[in-house]
Amino acid sequence: MAIRNPIIPMEITVHLGAPDEAARNITIPFTEYIKNVASSEIYPSWPTDAIKANVLAQVSFALNRVYNEWYPSQGYDFDITSSPQYDQAFNENQQFFDTISQIVDETFNNYIVKGDQIQPLFALYCDGQNSTCNGLSQWGSVTLAREGLTPLEILKYYYGDDIKIVYNAPIDDNMMSYPNFLIKLGYSGDFVRTLKIQLNRISENYPAIPLIEDDTVFFTVELENAVRTFQEIFNLTPTGVVDKATWYKIKYIYNAVKKISDIYSEGISLDEATLIFDKELNLGDQGYYIRTLDYLLDFISYFDPDIPFLDLEGETYNEKTIQLVKAFQEKYNILATGIVDSNTWKAIIEAYEQTLKTIPAEYLEYIDQFYPGIFLSKGMQGEDITRLQNFLYTICENTHEIPGVRVTGIFDNLTEQSIIAIQKRFNLEVNGVVGPVTWRKIVDWAKDPTSS
């Protein structure tokens, strides 16, 4: 499992004014932004440890805005403003002090966290002379440094004894959290689990939103109902589908109820930041993800003459897999590494869905056997569920080895129990949800009752 830890963005977009003020946006290197803020707010003649403490607070403040998408979640197209009334002082033509620049170069990828929280601390601060606040006093930090306190000791003095410094955070492009496609019933991924976590927390403050009992990566009917209720409460079209507007409205309300941009934030826990599905696949990897990948790529390559059909088999990411992945990546203008990262996963799923829609006429008689392209789970209904239940009914008639099924087009408890029985029989991931691997086993068993 991976952790969605904060990154140091290579660049940051600054709005040159208050949030609603008509002003330009500029995108500059993150280090340049911090040097500008530090040179605008503190003095190079201060003790080195005071400068370091202030720079750490400034970095953490900016990263809190970026990590939580504070402004994008409100519909703005920038990361932070130049206004000290809302953020930190930034002057477009500010000259940098050499001493401050050197310290920023040494510390720009370090930031502050509080306790076991993941997000960078909303490190509120003020000058300590013209204004005071509940955070760091800039001039007060000078006094403490002269008394011999280290940067960490200075920060603990103002923010509490549970303050820690995270060192050498990774540096990368700043990525928007919205996955750039509609998220709806039958989809899966860590973005789905994130929705469940955030909506459940929001429901504590807005109890009309139904609590979602599971934290899996599958978009279920239960989640669809919660999304629809959220949309009704916050004046969005109640579709139950998460578009960009809904995604960022959920994120904004979640940030608000958790007080993420507050020095006394409830914070984001390790569990909330844990990624359990989005997995990068490479040579030697084994298990469920490989079988899912094999199914999707086999199907795509069978119908696409530009991609070699290699009939992938087994549970190991091998040389054949790399060859096929590279061919797929080249076809879809993705850097041909042979590694399945999140961009390649997304492209594979989209290619599968498109291939399913353009099946040649001579294969239409087999269309019912093809995986429908979405994860099927309890509460769903429609033609895909009817197809699934027909296969289960055939298995029941031939083997009597599953609890049973009623062909109603509604994924009910009995259907779920039969799916679980099949997953246990074939040593699949037992979750009662029908993905590509479970679908293949169901179809194969229905066609050949002797298969094991």
N, C-alpha and C positions, 0 to 999 in steps of 0.2 A: 504494500500500500504506500502511496505517496502522500505528501502533505502539501496543501496549497499555502506554502509560506510566502510572505511578501518578497518581491524582487525589487531591485533598484532599477528603475526604468532608465533606459539610455537617454530618453528625451521626455520632457514634460511640456504641456501646453498651458501657457499663462494668459489669462484674460486681463488686459491692461485697464482695469477699472473695477468697480463694484459688479456683482453678478449680473444685475439687470441693466447696467449702464451700457450704452452703445459705444463699444470700444473694440480695438483690434485684439486678435489672438496672435501670440507668437509661440512657436515651438522651438525650444532650445535644449541643449544637453543638460541633463539633471545636475551635473557638477557645476555648470555655469550658473544655473538657477540658485543653487545653495551659496555659491561665492557671492552672487549679487545680493541675496538676502542678508548674508552675514556682514558684507561690507556696508550695507544700508543701515544695519541695526546695532552693530557693536564696533569696538575700536581695536585697532591692531596693537595698541600700547597696553592692552589689558594682559594680565598673567595668562600664560599659555593654557593652564588648566581651566581657567574661566572661559576662554575662547572655545576650547574643546567641548566643554559642557553645553555651551550655547549652540554650537554647531550640531551636536547630537540632538538637542531639542528641536532645532530647525529642520533637520533631516527627518526626524520622527513625525513632526507635524505634517510635513509635505507628503510623506509616505502614507500617513493615515488617510489623507484626502485621496491619494491615488489608489490604495489598496481597496478602500471601501467605495470607490467610484462616487464620491460624495456629490460632485456636480453633474456628471453624466446621469446619475440616477434621478436627477431633477430635470433632465431634458436639456442641459447645457452641453456645449461642444468643447469644453476645456476641462483641465484638471484642477486648476487653482486660480485664484485671482491675485492681482497685485496690491489689493487694498488691505492695509493692516486692520481695518475695521472688521474684516471677515477672515483674513488669512495672515500673511506675512508681508512686510514692506518689501516691494520690488520696484526698482527704478530702471527703466529700459537702458538708460545711458550711464548707469553706475560704473565707476571705475573700481577695480578690485585692488584690495591691499595685498601685497606680496605675502605677508605673514599669514593672513587669513586664507589666502589661496592655497598655501602649502598645507595648512591644517585641514582644509576641506579635502584636498587630494589624498590625505592620509586617512580620513575618517568618513568619507561620503557614503561608504557602503556598510556602515555600522548604524544601528538605530536602537531605540529604547522600547522595551516591553514591560508590562506590569504583571507580576505573578506568573500564572500559567497561560496567560492570554497569548494569542497568536498575532493579532494586529499590532502595528506600531502604535505606541502611545500617542494620544492626542495631547502633545506636550505643550500645553498652554503656557505662555510666558508674557511678561510685561517689563517695562524698563525699571520699575522699582522706585522711580523718583516722581515722574509726572503721573504715573498710573500704577496701581497695584492689582493683584489678582490672586487666585488660588494656586497658581503655578509658579514657575521659576521667576525670580527677580534678577534681571540682567545685571544691574549694579550690585545687587546682593551677592551674586556669584563671584564678583570681583573681590569683595570682602572675604568670602569664604576661601577663595583660592589663595589670597595673601595670608590667610591663617593656616595654610598648608593642606587643605582638603583636595583630594583628587577629583577628577571629573565625575566619577561614579559616586563618590561621597557627596558632591555638590548636588547631583541629580536626586540622590536619596533624601537629602535634606528637604528638598521641595516636593518631591513626588511620592515619597514613602520608601520604607526599607525593603519592600519587595520588588523594587526596580532592578532590572537586569539590562545589560547591553548585549545585543546580538551582533556578533562580529562577522565581517566578510560575507555579507548577503550576496546571493548571485545577481548578476547584472544581465538584463535582457530587454527585449522590446516590451513596451507596455501593451498588454492585450486586454481588450474589452471582454467582460465575462459572458456577455450574451453570445450564444453560439451561431448567430446569424441564420437561423431557420426557425420556423414555427415549431414549438414544442407541444406535443399533443398526445392523446390517448394512444398507447401502444409503443411509444418511444422509450428509450432507455439511455442511461449515462449518468455521470456525476452531476450534470446540470439538473437532472430530475431529482436526485437526492438532495441537492442544494435547495430546490424549491420546497421540498417537503419539510426540511429543517427550518427554513425561514417562515413558511406559512404556519407551522406549528407554534413557533415562538410568537408570531403576530397574533395568533388565536388567543393567547393568554390575555392580550389587551382588547381583542375584538372577538369575544366568545361565540359570535354568530358563525364564524368560520369553523367548519367541523375539523376536529382533530384527526390527523392522519396516523393510523396505528403503526404502519411499518416505515422503515427508513431505507428501503431497497432502492435500486436504481431504475425501477420500472414505473412508467406513468400509468397509473391505474384509474379506474372509475372513481375511486375514493379521492384521488388527487384532483381529478377533473372537477368534482363537486366543490372541493375547497377553492380551486382557482375561480370557478364561476361565482361563488359567494364573495370572494375577495373583489372581483371585478364589479359586482353589484354595489358593494359598500363604497368603493372608491371611484364610482361613476365611469367605469370602463364598460365597453360592450361585453355582456356576459356570455362569452362563447365557450369558456372552459379550455380554450387554447391560449398558450402563452406566446404572445408576440413580443416585440421589443418594448413597446410601451408598458405592457403588463409586467415583463421581467424587471424593468427598472423601477416601476412603481412598487413592486414587492420588495426590491432591494432598498428603496428609499424608506419605506415604512419599517422594514426590519432594522435598518440603521437607526431609525428614530426611536423605536421601542427599546432597543439595546443600548441606546445612547453611545453609539460607536464614536461619534465625534464629540466626546466629552472626556474630560480628565478623569472622571469617576465612572467610566464606561463599565457596563456589564461584561463586555468583552466577547471575543470569539474564542471558543475552546478548541483544543486539539482535535476532538471528535468532529466538530463542525467543519474543520478544515481538512479532514482526511478524505482523500480521493480513493474510492474502492473499485471503480470500474475503468476509468480512462487509463488504459495501460499501453505502454509502448512495447511492441513485440519485436523480437530479434532472434537470431540464430540460437537454437538450443532451448528456447522457451517451450513449455508444455502445458497441456490442460485444456480447459473449456474454451478459452479465448482462441486457441489454435483451431479447434474443431469448428468454431463459429466462422473464423476467417476462411478455413478450407471450403466450407459450404458456399459462402458468398462468392469467393474467387472462382471456384469451379463453375458455378452457374454463369457468372459474367463471362468468363473466358470461353465457355462452350458456345456462346452465341456471338462473341466478338472476334472476328478474324484477325484483328490487330494484336490480340493477346493470346499467347500459346496455351492450349488446354493441356494441362499436365496431370490431371486427375489426382489432386492432392489427397492423401490418405494418412490417417494416424493422428497422433497427438503431439508431434514434435515439429517445431519450426526448423525446417532443414534447408538444404541447398536448393531444392526444387521450389520451396516456398519463396526464397529470396529471388530466384529467377523470375517467378511469376509476379511478385510484388514489384520488382523493378520494371517489368514490362507494363504493368498497370500504371505505375507512377509516370513513366514516359508518355503513355497514351494520354494521361490527364494532366500533363504539364506540372508534375510535382517532382521535386528533386529526387532523382532515382538512387536512393540509399539502400533499398531493400529492407528498410526498417518501417514498421507500421506505427506511425505516430498519430496524433489526434487528427491532423489534416488528412492523412491517408485513410484513416477509419471513416471520416465523414464522406470522403470521395467514394469509397467502396460502397457505403450504404446508399448514397445517391445513385451510383451506377447500377446497383442491384435493382433499385426501385424503377429506374428508367428502362432497364432490360426487361423487367417484368411487364411493363406497359407495351413493349414492342415485340413480343414473342411472335415469331413467324407462324403463319397460318397452319402449317403442317404440325405444329406442336401444341395447338390450342386444345386438342383432346386430352392433353396431359396437364392442363393449366391448374386443375384442382390439386395436383401433387406438389406444386411449387410453394415454398414458404411465402406467406403473404407480405413479408417485409416489415411487419410490426410485431411486437411482443404481445401475445394474447394472455389475458389474465382475468380473474374472477370479476363478474359484473359487466364485462363487455358483451356486446351482442351484434349480430349482423351475419353477412354471408360467410366471412372468414370463420366465424364460430361454427356455423352450420357445416362447413367443409371439415373442420376439425372433428366435430361430433360424429360425422358420417364415418370417418376413419376409426374413431374409437368404437363406434357401434359394430363395425366389421371385426375389430379385434375381440370385442365381447362375444360375438357369435362364434368366432373361430377358436377362441382359447379359454374364455371364461376366467381369465387371469387378472382382470381389473374390476374395480367395484361396479362399474356399469355406466350407462349414459342415457340421457333422453335427448333426442335430436330436436331441440327447441330454438336454436340460434342464440341462446343465452348461456354464457359461461357461468354455470351455477356451482354449488358445492360438490355435487356428484362428479361433474366434469373435472373440477380441481383435484378431487381425491383420485380419480383415474390417472390424471397427469402425474401426480406424485408417485403413484404405484409404478408407472412406466419409468419415471426417472430413477427410482430405486432399483428397479430390475436391471436397467442398463448402466448403472453406476454413473448417472448424470448428476449435475447440480440439482439438488432437491429444493425447489421453490414454488412448484405449482404453476409456474409461468412457462408458456410455450415460446421458446426462441428457435433459431435455426437448427440447433443440434437436436433438441427434443422433437421438433417437427419432422426431421429426417427419420428419426427412430420410429415415430408413430406411423409414418407413411410406409416405411420398409416393413414394419411388423404387420400392418394391415394387408400389404401385398403378399407377404410370405410369412404365414403363421409359425413356420419352423425356425425363423431367424432367432438368434439368441443375443 
